[in-house]
């Protein structure tokens, strides 16, 4: 004898989530994303195999290690992003650590 039980959530238990798709057509540098961080001002930071991506809700800005750019990041595979209490961000890959100083901190 087998018993199959389904636990269905009651209407009062329904969770509401907004699912948003962000891809290369939105400017994401790479489909392989290691992590996503939503910071204090609700921007989303994506650490990918092709640099760091910043989504402000409308546009994507991509940060990569570029020799001629004084605001470049070091490392291309961003595997960790941490928001500090100062609202600055630490980002790292296997070889280095970068710091992004918040303008609104």
N, C-alpha and C positions, 0 to 999 in steps of 0.2 A: 504494500500500500504506500502511495506517495502523497505528500501534501505540499502544495505550492501556495505560498502566501505572497501577496502583493501589498506593500505598504504605500498607500497613496496619500499624499499630503492633503490636509484639509485646507479649505480656502483661507483660513486664518494663518496657515503655516506657509503660504506661498511666498517665496522670496522673489524680489524683483531685481533683475539685473539688466543692464543695457550692454548688449554685445555689439562691438564695433570692429569692423574688419579694416585693417591697415596693411597695405601691401606695397609692392614695387610701383604700382601706378600712382600711389600717394607720395612717392619719393623715398620709401624705405630702401636703404642701400643693399640689403641682403635679406633673403627669406629665412635664413638660419639665425634666429634670435635666441641668445642665451638667457636674457633676463629683461624684465620691464620694471621700471620704478616710476611711480607717480609722486612728484615732489610737492612741496608746500603750496606752490601756485598752480597745482593740478596739471602741469606739463608732464608728458610721458617721455622717459628716457629709455632707449632700447640699446642694449649691448649686443652687438652682432659679430659675425665673423668678418665683417667688412667695415669696422669702425663703430662710432657712437652716433646714434640718431636721436634727435630731439623733435617731438611732435607737440605743437602748441594747440592742437585741435583743428587747425586748418592747413598748416604747412609743415613740411619736414625739413630739418636742417641736418646735414651729415658732417661729422667731424672725422677726419682721417689724418694719419701722419703725413704731412706735406713739408718738404724741406724748406720751401720759400715762404711758408706761412708762420709768422711769429706766434700765432694763437693756436698752433697745431697741438694735437695730442700725440703722445708717444704710444706705440703699440696699436695693433689693428684689431685683434680679437678681444673685445671688451667682455670680460667674464664676471665682473662684479661692480656694482654701483651702490654706494652707501651715502645717505643724506645725514650730515652732521647736525648737531643742535644749532649751529650757526647758519644753517640752511645752505652751506657749501656742500659740494658733492665730491666724493672720492671715487675714482674709477680706475680699474686696473685690469691688466691682462697678465699672462704668465711671466712677463719680463719687467713690468714697470707699473708705477702708480701715477695717476694724473689727478689734479685738483681743479675743480671749476668753482670759482668764487661767485657767490650769488650777488646779483645787483640789488636785490630786494631784501637782503639779510639784515 
